[in-house]
Amino acid sequence: MEIGRSTEIYPHNMCGRPCPGPLSFHKEALGTNVCLSLGGRRVERDRETFQNGLTFSSRPIRVQEKIHLRVECCDQHWHGALRLGFTIIPPSSSGPHFPPAIAIPDLTTTYGYWASTVPSSLIMPGAELRFWVTPRGMLVYEGPNGLRYKLLKGVDVTHPLWAMIDVYGQTRAVLLLGSENKDLMLRIRRSCPVPPPPSVSHRDTHACV
């Protein structure tokens, strides 16, 4: 499969210092049952369904750039939870019926999309997690317990990558807290600073704002 050159280039940073750039959810590639808030950094799925919560990063993500998320709200009556992954297909160029209802298997059966499930036991309100792809194409997840899990391998790192976050099942809302990576001098570079996140609501009726 030939992948064309993306028009979604890495954005200039907004904070006046070296960093990977601002990070939010893609506003043109959203599941039909989600809404964005907090400057596009928070996404919440309709509580009446477990699917149609697919989202993507607003910009390409660098190899080894660790995306930092916080789980905002859960609905325990559904099965399954958050799915994480990457794609080399620019989200805004994927057609009018994109994205589909769920990442797995609707997207992962097509080359260019890689996603994995995350255990429901690790995805509770207030839980913070990180995920990234290594230079060898390994998708890695770091849970709130600090342990790292190798979720899958084979991600194509020769093309620009967009993060893929499926707000699925028990996971109803997540908040992007930013990202970080290391430059060639091993200095940590963080995405543009954002206001401190609001406290997490543990109620089952957390609504979009």
C-alpha positions, 0 to 999 in steps of 0.5 A, a space after each residue: 500500500 502506497 502512502 501519500 505525503 501528508 499535508 498535516 505537518 508537525 505544527 510550530 510550537 505555541 510556547 516559544 520554546 523547543 517542544 513537540 508542539 501543541 497536542 489535542 484531539 483531531 477535530 475533523 476525524 471524530 466518532 459520531 457519538 463524542 464531543 470535545 471540550 477544554 480546547 479539544 483536549 477532552 473527549 467524552 462519548 455518549 453514555 447511551 452507547 459503547 461505541 462510535 468513540 474513535 478519536 485521533 491526535 491533531 498532529 503526527 506523533 514522533 517515535 518515542 513521543 509518550 502521550 499522557 492521558 487521564 481517564 475521566 469517566 467510566 460506565 461499568 455496565 459495558 464490557 471492554 475498555 479503552 483501545 490505543 494505537 497508531 495509524 500512518 493514514 492521515 485522519 482528515 483524508 479518510 473519507 466522509 464515513 470515517 471513522 467507523 464504529 470501533 477501532 478493532 476490528 473495523 480499522 485494524 484489518 486494514 494495513 496502516 492501522 494498529 491498535 490494542 485493547 487495554 485491560 479494564 482493571 487498569 482503566 479507572 476514573 483518575 488513572 493516568 497512563 502513557 503510550 508510545 511506539 518504539 523505533 522498532 515498531 513496538 506499541 508500549 503502554 505504561 499504566 497507573 501502576 508504573 508497569 510497562 506492557 508491550 501491546 503489539 509489534 509491527 507498527 510502520 515507523 517509516 511514515 508519519 504516525 497519528 495516535 489513535 484513541 478509541 473511547 470504547 466500552 467502560 471508558 467514557 471520557 479521557 483527557 489529554 495531559 500532553 506528551 514528552 520525548 527526548 531529543 538527540 541530547 537526551 533532553 526531555 521535550 514536552 508538548 506546549 503547556 496547558 492549564 491545569 486539568 480540573 479534578 476528576 468526577 467519579 460520578 456515573 453522570 459526568 457530562 460534557 462541558 
